[in-house]
Amino acid sequence: QVRLVESGGGLVHAGESLRLSCRTSGINFGIHTMAWYRQAPGSQRELVARISSSGSTEYADSVKGRFAISRLNAWNTVHLQMNSLKPEDTAVYYCTTNRGPQDFWGQGTQVTVSS
């Protein structure tokens, strides 16, 4: 059974930082591309950052230079370091991966940034 469990969300002030974690099980973690998405109220879910099995990364323009995705294969974990947070970063953040045509999602973790 594939499981993705996010943690690390919370309420912070603008300019502060948070570090999200996603612990996985049930997959051969090291061979999978991992990604973080977010969804704000009334908005579609959007890609925040992605990291390949080789460590290549890509970011949404809105978070470039502020967020950093990383992975620790020994712990089947992917992180999202979020610095210089803005109120517009407020959303539920989801960890995701896929195995063939099947997508897997965590339950999400709420990030709220007050101005």
Secondary structure, DSSP 8 states (H G I E B T S, - for coil): --EEEEE--EEEETT--EEEEEEEESS-GGGS-EEEEEE-TTS--EEEEEE-TT--EEE-TTTTTTEEEEEEGGGTEEEEEE-S--GGG-EEEEEEEEETTEEEE---EEEEEE-
